[in-house]
Amino acid sequence: MATANMPTPTSHTKHYITQPKFNQKMNSLMHLLQFTDSAFPVGTFSFSNGLETAAHMGIVHDADTLEQYARSVSLQAAYSDGVASLMAHRAASTKDYDSIVKIDHEIMLFKMNDEARLMLKRMGKKLAELGTKLFPDDDLFRRWLEDIDAGKTPGSYPVAQGIAFALAGLDEKSLYASHQYGVINMVLSAALRCVRVSHYDTQKILFKLSEETMTHFKRASEMTFDDMNSFVPEMDIFASLHERGMMRMFMN
């Protein structure tokens, strides 16, 4: 509803408001913030990326060990899930559906435990369902969701991110930054519930690790399936212990 006290645009603001490129950049920024928001309804709050077990075993117990753990998670995702999301973005941009399905299957081969696969599939399907609402005029998400329901493709989250960013007109750097932010923030948000750290600690860690994202992007953007790697064996050990353990604050 309009109000009587709305300020009158100056000639300076009118100059920017009427520029199509400026409007597009503003829309892209808003979409990036939306897709990266911790409140984006894909269920990230349900997962800890193995942190629950690491905290229970006393391996992660303060800000320093949390930073080391979050960096390990970030690196593991940077050159596996992150690469898959970039490849899915390129495929979605050219409407190459067969490549999207291939990428979806390939990234699941990197997951050595059931809980990691569960996490990617649950979040991926949530985003696919949301994608059909956000992009009703494009049938890419609808077709992918139908194949997920039919069991023809796993429906992984990195691929869903790639599709969403491509349809929203967001570039690869925005996608990669959002992906890495989400991975790191998932761990840090979980830490506030199971590690003795404060919001100040987690924000300092997020700020520090975010500065490393561009270095990861430069390498990941040139990688293919043959180059992808995710060798952080401790993470898989934590996941296998969690599957047999009694800690159930998080799904993994």
PyMOL commands that set and color helices and strands:
alter all, ss='L'
color gray80, all
select helices_A, chain A and resi 11-17+20-36+44-46+51-56+63-78+81-93+97-108+114-134+140-149+157-167+172-194+199-210+213-220+225-227+233-244
alter helices_A, ss='H'
color red, helices_A
deselect
rebuild
show_as cartoon
